[in-house]
């Protein structure tokens, strides 16, 4: 692996040590400290497994925050990317390309919608939805200019751009980044009465995660999403479902909203839509809603590029069979059984939907970060959130035996660190 020449050419020399230590020191020296990664340096990956630069293998139970729903290096997705790399990768939206139409057609059909506005990152999809909702509110609903409001939920995570952190209640995301964008109201997540009290005649949208991922896989009470749908219909506001983490098979259905038979006015998709190969996101809605966007209103140089469209189209193809949704539903039962068995043995609460789980560790025992460090030492990669919670999101290609291996290591890690 040709790493030494790069490190010796870096602005600051890296001290001698193991290859892992050299890579970590280099990264600490030359990259901004906007993340606090676990001390592992991944060099290669395949399926549900990654291998570090020392040759150690780890079971990946984070899957890139659901960006790797189909595992690392899925052959169908790699083939789509490789074939497109040899043809065209970028045209800009100044011209048509032959991959965009088929991708958008089939993604819209998968979502039961009519129109797709392609972007790159999840945060871009959210920002796009905010703009579309406001414009729809002014042009279609008749809200007075500049007075639209959007209702969101406490504990939300929709990204970290300036507008989005304006309605976040995460102090790390907000502190030092004001002044904030007005026009948002936040209410307790899962509280239909509080939501109804917040919606008024100038509300253009309710923006929610059907399951709050960053909050620790926070699942709303049964009946909440249907209540949101009914309220939005009654008050003529758009129900925008941020399924950037929860969508595309993760929860055992194509979209998390499907669990309660709910269809929003707009889906926000990302992460897994790019197959872990390229960033791809999309706003998917009806012609009536998306029709308020006209040339010059919104755009992206890379949004809908041929490479992204080719990979995204291949992802849609994998989901059309229902195979991965069924795997997530079946294996989710295994995950739930194994994790719930740990309640009272160092675990205080478990939330599972498909192959997605939030595990609350007893804070008197250890923090979520410490638990993830113990799992790392045992060959399992996971991520903590909000102090004492560990998130598990293994790829949908994970085998049942691998889930049991993870659960065994989780059980052992609760008992104590490795020798």
VOKE-802736 format. One line per 5 residues: number of its first residue (from 1); for each residue x, z, y of C-alpha. Coordinates in Angstrom, 1 decimal. Each point is the difference from the previous one (the first is absolute). Last residue first. Layout:
<nodes>
NUM = X Z Y ~ ...
</nodes>
This chain:
<nodes>
419 = -7.9 28.1 -8.5 ~ -3.1 -1.8 1.2 ~ -2.3 1.8 2.4 ~ -2.8 2.2 -1.1 ~ -3.3 0.4 -1.7
414 = -1.8 -2.4 2.4 ~ 2.7 -2.6 -0.8 ~ -0.8 0.3 -3.7 ~ -3.7 -0.8 0.5 ~ 0.8 -2.9 2.3
409 = 2.5 -1.3 -2.6 ~ -2.7 0.1 -2.7 ~ -2.4 -1.7 2.4 ~ 2.4 -2.8 0.7 ~ 0.7 -0.6 -3.7
404 = -3.7 0.1 -0.6 ~ -0.5 -2.7 2.6 ~ 2.8 -2.0 -1.5 ~ -1.7 0.2 -3.4 ~ -3.2 -1.4 1.6
399 = 1.9 -3.0 1.2 ~ 0.4 -0.7 3.7 ~ -1.1 -3.5 1.1 ~ -2.3 1.4 2.7 ~ 3.1 1.4 1.7
394 = 0.2 3.8 0.3 ~ -1.7 1.6 3.0 ~ 0.7 3.8 0.0 ~ 0.0 2.0 3.2 ~ 1.4 3.5 0.1
389 = -1.6 2.5 2.4 ~ 1.6 3.2 1.3 ~ 1.2 -0.8 3.5 ~ -2.3 -2.8 1.2 ~ 1.4 -2.7 -2.2
384 = 2.3 -0.3 -2.9 ~ 1.2 -3.1 -1.7 ~ 0.7 -0.8 -3.7 ~ 2.9 -1.4 -2.0 ~ 0.5 1.2 -3.6
379 = 3.4 0.3 -1.8 ~ 0.1 3.7 -0.5 ~ 2.3 0.7 3.0 ~ -2.5 -2.1 2.1 ~ -2.8 2.2 -1.3
374 = 1.8 3.1 1.3 ~ 0.6 -1.6 3.3 ~ -3.7 -1.0 0.1 ~ -1.0 3.6 -0.6 ~ 2.3 1.2 2.7
369 = -1.6 -2.5 2.4 ~ -3.5 1.3 -1.0 ~ 1.1 3.5 0.9 ~ 0.6 2.7 -2.5 ~ -1.6 2.9 -2.0
364 = -1.7 1.7 2.9 ~ -1.3 -3.4 1.2 ~ -1.9 -0.4 -3.3 ~ 0.3 -3.8 -0.5 ~ -2.9 -2.2 1.0
359 = -0.1 -3.1 -2.0 ~ -1.4 -3.2 1.6 ~ -0.6 -2.7 -2.6 ~ -0.4 -3.8 -0.2 ~ -0.2 -2.0 -3.2
354 = -3.8 0.0 0.1 ~ -1.3 2.7 2.4 ~ 1.6 3.4 -0.5 ~ 0.0 3.2 2.1 ~ 1.7 3.1 -1.5
349 = 0.1 3.5 1.5 ~ 2.0 3.2 -0.3 ~ 2.9 -1.1 -2.2 ~ 2.7 2.5 -1.1 ~ -1.6 0.7 -3.3
344 = -3.5 0.7 1.3 ~ -0.9 -3.6 -0.2 ~ 2.5 -1.8 -2.2 ~ -2.6 -1.3 -2.5 ~ -1.6 -1.8 3.0
339 = 3.1 -2.2 0.1 ~ 0.0 -1.1 -3.6 ~ -3.8 -0.7 -0.1 ~ 0.0 -1.8 3.4 ~ 2.9 -2.2 -0.9
334 = -1.5 -0.9 -3.4 ~ -3.3 -0.9 1.7 ~ 1.8 -2.0 2.6 ~ 1.5 -2.0 -2.8 ~ -3.4 -1.4 -0.9
329 = -1.1 -0.7 3.6 ~ 3.4 -1.4 1.1 ~ 0.1 -2.2 -3.1 ~ -3.5 -1.3 0.7 ~ 0.9 -0.9 3.6
324 = 3.1 -1.7 -1.3 ~ -1.9 -2.2 -2.5 ~ -2.8 -1.0 2.4 ~ 0.9 -3.7 -0.5 ~ -0.3 -0.7 3.8
319 = 2.6 2.6 0.8 ~ 3.0 -2.0 -1.3 ~ -1.2 -3.1 1.9 ~ -0.4 2.0 3.2 ~ 3.7 1.0 -0.4
314 = 1.0 -3.6 -0.5 ~ -1.9 -1.0 3.2 ~ 1.9 2.8 1.8 ~ 3.3 -1.4 -1.2 ~ -0.8 -3.6 1.1
309 = -1.5 1.2 3.3 ~ 3.1 2.1 0.8 ~ 2.3 -3.0 -0.8 ~ -2.2 -2.4 2.0 ~ -0.2 2.1 3.1
304 = -3.4 1.6 0.6 ~ 1.2 2.4 2.7 ~ 3.7 -0.8 0.8 ~ -0.3 -1.0 3.6 ~ -3.0 2.3 0.5
299 = -3.2 -0.5 1.9 ~ -2.8 1.3 2.1 ~ -2.3 -1.2 2.8 ~ 1.7 -3.3 0.7 ~ -2.2 -2.0 -2.2
294 = -3.4 1.8 -0.5 ~ -1.0 3.2 -1.7 ~ -3.7 0.8 0.5 ~ -0.7 -1.9 -3.3 ~ 1.6 2.8 -2.0
289 = -3.2 2.0 0.1 ~ -2.6 -2.8 -0.7 ~ 2.4 -1.7 -2.3 ~ 0.1 3.1 -2.2 ~ 3.0 2.2 -0.7
284 = 3.5 0.2 -1.5 ~ 2.9 1.2 2.2 ~ 3.2 -0.7 -1.8 ~ 3.5 1.2 -0.8 ~ 3.1 -1.5 -1.6
279 = 3.5 1.4 0.1 ~ 2.2 -1.9 -2.5 ~ 1.0 0.8 -3.6 ~ -1.7 3.3 -0.9 ~ -3.0 -2.0 -1.2
274 = -0.9 -1.0 3.6 ~ -3.6 1.0 -0.4 ~ 1.2 3.3 -1.5 ~ 0.8 1.3 3.5 ~ -2.7 -1.6 2.1
269 = -3.8 -0.1 0.3 ~ -2.5 1.0 2.7 ~ -3.6 -0.7 -1.2 ~ -2.8 -0.6 2.5 ~ -3.7 0.4 0.1
264 = 0.1 2.5 -2.8 ~ -1.5 -0.4 -3.5 ~ -0.9 3.2 -1.8 ~ -0.7 0.3 -3.7 ~ 1.4 3.5 -0.2
259 = 3.1 -0.9 -2.0 ~ 0.0 -3.3 1.8 ~ 1.3 1.5 3.2 ~ 3.3 0.6 -1.8 ~ 0.6 -3.8 -0.2
254 = 0.9 -2.1 -3.1 ~ -1.2 2.9 -2.2 ~ 2.1 2.4 -2.0 ~ 1.3 1.7 3.1 ~ 3.2 -2.0 0.5
249 = -1.5 -3.4 -0.7 ~ 0.4 -1.8 3.3 ~ -1.0 2.7 2.4 ~ 0.9 3.6 0.5 ~ 3.2 -0.4 2.1
244 = -1.1 -2.7 2.5 ~ -3.6 0.7 -0.7 ~ -0.9 0.8 3.6 ~ -3.8 -0.4 -0.1 ~ -1.5 -1.1 3.3
239 = -3.7 0.7 0.3 ~ -1.2 -1.9 3.0 ~ -2.5 1.6 2.3 ~ -3.7 -0.9 0.3 ~ -1.3 3.6 0.0
234 = -2.2 -0.4 -3.1 ~ 2.6 -2.2 -1.9 ~ 2.9 2.3 1.0 ~ -2.0 3.1 -1.1 ~ -1.0 -1.5 -3.3
229 = 3.6 -1.0 -0.8 ~ 1.4 3.4 1.0 ~ -2.7 1.7 -2.2 ~ 1.0 -2.3 -2.9 ~ 3.6 1.1 0.6
224 = -0.9 3.7 0.0 ~ -2.2 0.1 -3.1 ~ 2.6 1.7 -2.2 ~ 2.3 2.1 2.0 ~ 3.1 -1.7 1.5
219 = 3.2 -0.4 -2.0 ~ 3.2 1.2 1.7 ~ 2.9 -1.7 -1.7 ~ 2.5 2.3 1.8 ~ -0.7 -0.6 3.6
214 = 2.2 -3.1 -0.2 ~ -2.5 -1.6 -2.4 ~ -3.3 0.8 1.6 ~ -2.6 -1.5 -2.4 ~ -2.7 -2.3 1.4
209 = 2.4 -0.2 3.1 ~ -2.2 -0.2 3.1 ~ -0.7 -1.9 3.2 ~ -3.5 0.3 1.3 ~ -0.7 -2.8 2.4
204 = -1.5 -1.2 3.3 ~ -1.2 3.4 1.3 ~ -1.6 -0.6 3.4 ~ -3.5 1.0 -1.1 ~ 1.2 3.2 -1.5
199 = 1.8 1.2 -3.1 ~ 1.6 3.5 0.2 ~ -3.1 2.0 -1.2 ~ -0.3 -2.4 -3.0 ~ 3.7 0.7 -1.0
194 = -0.5 3.7 0.3 ~ -3.0 -0.2 -2.3 ~ 1.9 -2.2 -2.5 ~ 2.8 2.5 -0.4 ~ 2.5 -1.6 -2.4
189 = 2.8 -0.1 2.5 ~ -0.5 2.3 3.0 ~ -0.6 -2.0 3.2 ~ 2.3 -2.1 2.2 ~ -1.1 -1.9 3.1
184 = 1.9 -3.0 1.3 ~ -0.1 -2.0 3.2 ~ 3.1 1.0 1.8 ~ 3.6 -1.1 -0.8 ~ 2.6 2.7 0.3
179 = 2.5 0.9 2.7 ~ 1.8 1.0 -2.1 ~ 2.7 -0.4 -2.7 ~ 1.8 3.4 0.2 ~ -2.0 1.7 -2.8
174 = -2.5 -2.3 -1.6 ~ 1.3 -0.9 -3.5 ~ 1.7 3.3 -0.6 ~ -3.1 1.8 1.3 ~ -2.3 -1.7 -2.5
169 = -3.4 0.0 1.6 ~ -0.1 -3.8 0.3 ~ -2.3 -1.7 2.5 ~ 2.7 -1.0 2.5 ~ 2.4 -0.5 -3.0
164 = -1.9 -3.3 -0.6 ~ 0.3 -1.4 3.5 ~ 3.8 0.7 0.1 ~ 0.8 -1.4 -3.4 ~ 0.3 2.5 -2.8
159 = -2.3 -1.0 -2.8 ~ -3.6 0.6 -1.1 ~ 0.3 3.6 -1.2 ~ -3.0 2.2 0.6 ~ 0.0 3.7 -0.3
154 = -3.0 0.3 2.3 ~ -2.3 -3.0 -0.2 ~ -0.6 -3.0 2.3 ~ -2.8 -1.0 2.4 ~ 0.6 -3.1 2.2
149 = -1.1 -0.1 3.6 ~ -0.9 -2.9 2.2 ~ -0.2 0.6 3.8 ~ 2.3 -2.7 1.4 ~ -2.8 -2.5 0.6
144 = -3.5 1.3 -0.7 ~ -1.0 -0.1 -3.7 ~ -2.1 -3.1 -0.7 ~ 0.1 0.1 -3.8 ~ 1.2 -3.6 -0.3
139 = 2.5 -0.7 2.8 ~ 1.1 3.4 1.0 ~ -0.2 1.7 -3.4 ~ 1.4 -3.0 -1.8 ~ 3.0 0.1 2.4
134 = 0.5 3.7 -0.7 ~ -0.2 -0.5 -3.7 ~ 2.3 -3.0 0.0 ~ 2.7 1.9 2.0 ~ -0.2 3.1 -2.2
129 = 0.1 -2.2 -3.1 ~ 3.1 -1.7 1.2 ~ 1.7 3.3 0.6 ~ -0.9 1.1 -3.5 ~ 1.3 -3.2 -1.5
124 = 3.2 0.3 2.0 ~ 0.5 3.6 -1.3 ~ -0.3 -1.4 -3.5 ~ 2.7 -2.5 0.5 ~ 0.1 -3.8 0.0
119 = -3.2 -1.6 1.4 ~ -2.7 -2.3 -1.5 ~ -3.5 -0.2 1.5 ~ -2.3 -0.7 -2.9 ~ -3.6 -1.2 0.1
114 = -3.0 0.0 -2.3 ~ -0.3 3.3 -1.9 ~ -0.6 1.0 -3.6 ~ 3.4 1.6 -0.1 ~ 1.3 -2.3 -2.9
109 = -1.7 -2.9 1.7 ~ 1.7 0.7 3.3 ~ 3.3 0.2 -1.9 ~ -0.7 -3.3 -1.7 ~ -0.7 -1.9 3.2
104 = 2.8 1.6 1.9 ~ 2.6 -0.9 -2.6 ~ -1.3 -3.5 -0.5 ~ 0.0 -0.7 3.7 ~ 3.5 1.5 0.7
99 = 2.0 -1.8 -2.6 ~ -0.1 -3.6 1.3 ~ 1.3 0.8 3.5 ~ -1.8 -0.7 3.3 ~ 2.0 -0.1 3.2
94 = 0.4 2.2 3.1 ~ -0.6 2.8 -2.5 ~ 3.7 0.3 -0.6 ~ 1.6 -2.4 -2.5 ~ 1.9 2.5 -2.2
89 = 1.2 0.1 -3.6 ~ -0.1 -3.6 -1.2 ~ 0.7 -1.8 -3.3 ~ 2.8 1.7 -2.0 ~ -1.0 3.5 1.1
84 = -3.5 -0.8 -1.2 ~ 1.0 -0.4 -3.6 ~ 2.1 3.2 0.1 ~ -2.9 2.0 1.6 ~ -2.6 -1.2 -2.5
79 = 2.4 0.6 -2.9 ~ 0.8 3.5 1.3 ~ -3.7 0.8 0.1 ~ -0.7 -1.1 -3.5 ~ 3.1 1.7 -1.4
74 = -0.8 3.4 1.6 ~ 3.3 1.0 1.6 ~ -0.7 3.7 0.5 ~ -3.4 1.2 -0.9 ~ -3.4 -1.6 0.5
69 = -1.2 2.7 2.4 ~ 3.3 -0.2 1.8 ~ -1.3 0.4 3.6 ~ -1.9 3.1 -1.2 ~ 2.1 2.5 2.1
64 = 3.1 -2.0 -1.2 ~ -0.9 0.6 -3.7 ~ 0.1 3.8 0.4 ~ 0.3 0.9 -3.7 ~ 3.2 -2.0 -0.7
59 = 1.5 1.1 -3.3 ~ 3.7 0.4 0.6 ~ 3.1 -1.5 -1.6 ~ 3.6 1.0 0.7 ~ 2.5 -2.9 0.3
54 = 2.1 1.5 2.8 ~ -1.5 -2.3 2.6 ~ -3.5 1.2 -1.0 ~ -2.3 -1.7 -2.5 ~ -3.7 -0.3 0.6
49 = -2.8 0.0 -2.5 ~ -3.7 -0.8 -0.1 ~ 0.5 -3.7 -0.4 ~ 3.6 -0.9 0.9 ~ 2.3 1.4 2.7
44 = 3.5 -0.3 1.3 ~ 2.5 1.8 2.3 ~ -1.9 3.1 1.0 ~ 1.9 2.7 1.9 ~ -1.3 3.5 -0.7
39 = 0.2 3.0 2.3 ~ -3.7 0.3 0.9 ~ -0.8 -1.7 3.3 ~ -0.6 1.7 3.3 ~ -1.2 -2.9 2.2
34 = 0.2 -0.8 3.7 ~ 3.7 0.8 0.1 ~ 1.1 -3.2 1.6 ~ 2.5 -1.9 -2.2 ~ 3.8 -0.3 0.4
29 = 1.6 3.4 -0.9 ~ -2.7 1.3 -2.4 ~ -0.1 -3.3 -1.8 ~ 3.8 0.0 -0.4 ~ 0.0 3.6 -1.3
24 = -2.7 -0.8 -2.5 ~ 1.8 -3.1 -1.3 ~ 3.2 1.9 -0.4 ~ -1.6 2.9 -1.7 ~ -1.7 -2.2 -2.5
19 = 3.2 -1.9 -0.7 ~ 1.7 3.4 -0.7 ~ 2.4 1.3 2.6 ~ 2.3 -1.3 2.7 ~ -1.0 0.4 3.6
14 = -1.7 -2.9 1.8 ~ 1.8 -1.6 2.9 ~ -2.1 -0.3 3.2 ~ -0.9 -3.4 1.4 ~ -0.3 -1.5 -3.5
9 = 2.5 -2.6 -1.3 ~ 1.3 2.4 -2.6 ~ -3.6 0.6 -1.2 ~ -0.8 -3.7 -0.4 ~ 3.2 -0.7 -1.9
4 = -0.7 2.9 -2.3 ~ -3.5 -1.1 -1.0 ~ 0.5 -3.1 -2.2 ~ -1.6 1.2 -3.2
</nodes>
